[in-house]
Amino acid sequence: MRLEGRVALVTGASKFVGGTIAAFMAREGAKVACNDIVPEIAEATAAYIRSRGSDAIAVPGDITDEATVKAIVKQAVDAFGYVDILVNNAGRQFQRGVLEVEVPEWNEELAIYLSAPMMLSREVSRVMVEKKRRGCILNIISSAGHQGQAGNLAYSTCKGALLNFTRAAAMDLARYGIRVNSITPTSMEHLVYRAETDPRGMVGMVAAVKFQTQHTAVDGHGGVIRFGVIRSSNWGR
Ligand SMILES: NC(=O)c1ccc[n+]([C@@H]2O[C@H](COP(=O)([O-])OP(=O)(O)OC[C@H]3O[C@@H](n4cnc5c(N)ncnc54)[C@H](O)[C@@H]3O)[C@@H](O)[C@H]2O)c1
């Protein structure tokens, strides 16, 4: 239970990437606030975690809206006292290339993949600093953010920018003991919630999954979350 006593907030906590990370952190002892713009999705993941005997609440809402972001963070703090871990995971892709891209969709992707992580990181960091707790922010990138992807201009642009956001935010927040890291899932199989059935005792990000991280080569699967959330914060040692 390497996250005993920790509180995590995960955005876009569907049963795929976000929900899996949420379930893994809960299994490691964290209390988890599960966000999604679709309330039923946030509640389903929170209910799944509770059904496994861990503590979780749903904090639904649109994270592109500043007032909603503040309300989500407040809900998590009101419920659990603080937030130690933020996972910026939510997303929605329109998959347009240069010739098809439309401004409203472009702006929507920028809002979800960039402005939302900025607002959430700011609000959560303020709580961490105020409560004098070290913390951890984990940004979910994509191979498109490292190398680009044809027909997916806004997404590629945002994920590449989020990578550098990670570096800049890490420099800003290091003095407060807040780590900012990113992980890059690739080749996802969509199964999940397999934390309790995975024989490696891990996330359940599924057998065939391959990961790379920004800073470190780690063994796939659980290794990335161990690196991104636990090891990078010296928790669980
Ligand atoms: N699945 C993959 O193969 C893969 C690969 C690389 C990276 N990723 C990244 O992982 C993350 C999650 O992907 P996924 O496959 O689990 O997707 P998903 O669609 O299952 O989950 C994303 C969730 O974000 C929610 N969401 C969208 N807009 C929102 C908003 N404004 N406010 C709050 N919630 C919002 C959606 O409702 C959805 O439930 C994304 O950042 C994606 O880029 C996924």
The ligand as a Tripos MOL2 file, in Angstrom:
@<TRIPOS>MOLECULE
LIG
   44    48     1     0     0
SMALL
NO_CHARGES

@<TRIPOS>ATOM
      1 N1         -6.1710    4.8380  -25.3830 N.am      1 LIG1
      2 C1         -4.9990    4.9670  -25.9770 C.2       1 LIG1
      3 O1         -4.5900    4.1110  -26.7640 O.2       1 LIG1
      4 C2         -4.1320    6.1440  -25.6890 C.ar      1 LIG1
      5 C3         -2.8400    6.1970  -26.2330 C.ar      1 LIG1
      6 C4         -2.0430    7.3060  -25.9600 C.ar      1 LIG1
      7 C5         -2.5150    8.3070  -25.1270 C.ar      1 LIG1
      8 N2         -3.7710    8.2260  -24.6050 N.ar      1 LIG1
      9 C6         -4.2300    9.3250  -23.7510 C.3       1 LIG1
     10 O2         -4.8600    8.8170  -22.6000 O.3       1 LIG1
     11 C7         -5.8790    9.7130  -22.1840 C.3       1 LIG1
     12 C8         -7.1730    8.9470  -22.0050 C.3       1 LIG1
     13 O3         -7.4900    8.2210  -23.1720 O.3       1 LIG1
     14 P1         -8.6000    7.0890  -23.1930 P.3       1 LIG1
     15 O4         -8.2880    6.2080  -24.3350 O.co2     1 LIG1
     16 O5         -8.7610    6.5000  -21.8520 O.co2     1 LIG1
     17 O6         -9.8700    7.9640  -23.6320 O.3       1 LIG1
     18 P2        -11.3830    7.9450  -23.1280 P.3       1 LIG1
     19 O7        -12.1630    8.6290  -24.1920 O.co2     1 LIG1
     20 O8        -11.8070    6.6010  -22.6810 O.co2     1 LIG1
     21 O9        -11.3160    8.8640  -21.8220 O.3       1 LIG1
     22 C9        -11.2550   10.2460  -21.8830 C.3       1 LIG1
     23 C10       -12.3390   10.7880  -20.9850 C.3       1 LIG1
     24 O10       -12.2090   12.2180  -20.9120 O.3       1 LIG1
     25 C11       -13.5190   12.7210  -20.7750 C.3       1 LIG1
     26 N3        -13.5620   14.1300  -21.1320 N.ar      1 LIG1
     27 C12       -13.5380   14.6800  -22.3740 C.ar      1 LIG1
     28 N4        -13.6370   16.0020  -22.3010 N.ar      1 LIG1
     29 C13       -13.7000   16.3120  -20.9910 C.ar      1 LIG1
     30 C14       -13.8280   17.5320  -20.2800 C.ar      1 LIG1
     31 N5        -13.9030   18.7080  -20.9270 N.pl3     1 LIG1
     32 N6        -13.8920   17.4920  -18.9220 N.ar      1 LIG1
     33 C15       -13.8120   16.3150  -18.2530 C.ar      1 LIG1
     34 N7        -13.7120   15.1130  -18.8870 N.ar      1 LIG1
     35 C16       -13.6460   15.1220  -20.2440 C.ar      1 LIG1
     36 C17       -14.3730   11.8660  -21.6930 C.3       1 LIG1
     37 O11       -15.7680   11.9110  -21.3490 O.3       1 LIG1
     38 C18       -13.7540   10.4870  -21.5060 C.3       1 LIG1
     39 O12       -14.4700    9.6980  -20.5570 O.3       1 LIG1
     40 C19        -5.9710   10.8190  -23.2280 C.3       1 LIG1
     41 O13        -5.2530   11.9520  -22.7750 O.3       1 LIG1
     42 C20        -5.2760   10.2010  -24.4330 C.3       1 LIG1
     43 O14        -4.6680   11.1640  -25.2330 O.3       1 LIG1
     44 C21        -4.5800    7.1660  -24.8580 C.ar      1 LIG1
@<TRIPOS>BOND
     1     1     2 1
     2     2     3 2
     3     2     4 1
     4     4     5 ar
     5     4    44 ar
     6     5     6 ar
     7     6     7 ar
     8     7     8 ar
     9     8     9 1
    10     8    44 ar
    11     9    10 1
    12     9    42 1
    13    10    11 1
    14    11    12 1
    15    11    40 1
    16    12    13 1
    17    13    14 1
    18    14    15 2
    19    14    16 1
    20    14    17 1
    21    17    18 1
    22    18    19 2
    23    18    20 1
    24    18    21 1
    25    21    22 1
    26    22    23 1
    27    23    24 1
    28    23    38 1
    29    24    25 1
    30    25    26 1
    31    25    36 1
    32    26    27 ar
    33    26    35 ar
    34    27    28 ar
    35    28    29 ar
    36    29    30 ar
    37    29    35 ar
    38    30    31 1
    39    30    32 ar
    40    32    33 ar
    41    33    34 ar
    42    34    35 ar
    43    36    37 1
    44    36    38 1
    45    38    39 1
    46    40    41 1
    47    40    42 1
    48    42    43 1
@<TRIPOS>SUBSTRUCTURE
     1 LIG1         1 GROUP 0 **** ****
